[in-house]
């Protein structure tokens, strides 16, 4: 893959991320689109 191709692919990824960020910012107040991840932490003693 040439440097030009790498730069083109990086620009595509950046554009996609910017669209996602804009979408998330626009829908930030919509409770249905908020995902809460729960973590279970266990203390284990050896």
N, C-alpha and C positions, 0 to 999 in steps of 0.2 A: 504494500500500500504506500503510495507516494505521500509526501508532505501535504500536497494540495488536497488530496482525498481525505487525509486525516483532519485538516482544517475544515473542510466542507462538512464532514460528519460531526465534528465538534460544534459547529454553528447550528446544525440541525438539532442536536441535543439541547443546546442552550435555548434555542427558540421554543422547543417543546417544554422545557422547564419553566420558561417565562410565561407561557400560556397556562400551565398548571398553577403557578403561583397567582396569576391574575384571577383564575377561576376560583381558587381557594379563598382569596381575599374578598371576592365579590359574594361568595356564598358563606362567609364566615359566621354570619348571624343565623344561618339556617340550622337549627338543632338536629335535624334529621341527617345532616351530612357530617356531624361531628362524631368521631370514633374515639372511644376511650379504651385504651389497652390496659388491662389489669395485669399486675405481676404478682406472683406468689413467691414469697421469699421464705425459704426454710433454713433455719439454723441447725446445722448438723455438727455434732461433736464427734471427733475421731477417737 
